[in-house]
Amino acid sequence: MNAPFVRTDVRAYLDMAAASGAPKFGESDLAQFRAIMPMMRSIADLEPVPLAVVRDISIPGPAGSIPARLYDARETREAGPVMVFMHGGGFVVGDLDSHEPFCTEAAKLLDIPVIALDYRLAPEHPFPAAPDDCEAAARWIAGSPAELGRTVTGIIPCGDSAGGNLTIVTAIALRDKPAAAPVIALCPYYPVVSERGGSYQSYKDFSEGYFLTSEAMQFFTQAYNADVKSVRAYPLNFDLSGLPPTLLTTAGLDPLRDQGRAFAAKLIESGVQTTYREAVGTIHGFLNVRKVVPSAQQDTLESLYVLKAIIAEATA
C-alpha cells in the first residue's frame, strides 16, 4: 500500500511507544498487563472531568453482582435517557477505571447520566459471560431501579472496541426482547464485528506498528472463545434491521477499520439511520490517549456532539 496519512501527534506517540519498551500482549502475562493499566492511563489519557455524581453501584447479574459506576453532571434530574458504557480491552482487560476519563467527558457534554459496566473478563470468563452481563445490566438500568435515583426513559449503549461489540449485541438483544425502556441510540467506537477480520485490507495494512496488532487480536480471539454462529458474538453476520439511530466511529489506521465500514454499510442497507465517522490518520484506542495524542480529544468531542444531536432528535 502507499504510505498512509499519519497525524503528527499520532506518529510521535507511536514512536514513543515503540521506544519505551512497554510490554505487549504475548510479551508479558495477562496479570502483569492488567496491573500496569492504571499507570498507562495516567500517562496517556486526560484526567476525569469533575462531576456532581461519581458513585459505585452494584447490578444484579446472571453470575452475581456486576460492578458499575454512575456518572452525572447533576445531583438530581428529571426523567430522561441514560448512556450505558461498555469498555474496550479485547474482552480480557479494562475495568471501571480504565475508561473513566471518557465516561466523565460524555456525562458532562451530553448532560445525561452515564453508567459504566465492569462485566466479566476472559479467559477466566469466556463468551458469553460478557454479553450476558451487559444485557442483564442494561435491562436492570432500563427498569429505573431505586438505586439509580433516576427515571430512565431510554437507553444509549456505547462502547469502544470489544465494548463496541458488546454495545451492538446488547442493542440487538433489546431489539428482539424489549426492556422496560427502549434503546434510542447506539454509539460503537471502532468495534470488532466479524470473525473474518483478517480478510479485510485494513487488518493486513495495519497489523503491526499502529498500536493494535494482529498478535494482540489473535490473543483476544482465543481468550474470548466466542461461538461464531451466535448473534451475540459477531453481529455483522446477522440481521441488523430495526436497530436505533447509530453513530459508528472508526479510526483510519486501525486493523478493525474496514469491518467497521462494512458494518456501517450493512446498517444503511438494513434501513437503520446511520452516521458514520472515520477519524483519519489516527489509531485504534484513541479515546484512551487524549493526553499524548491531543488531536484525539477533538475526535472525541466531535463524536459526542454528533451523538448529542442524535439523542435530541430521538427524544424530541
Summary of the structure (lengths in Angstrom):
residues: 316
radius of gyration: 18.1
end to end distance: 45.9
largest distance: 56.0
contacts: 1141
relative contact order: 0.16
helix: 41%
strand: 18%
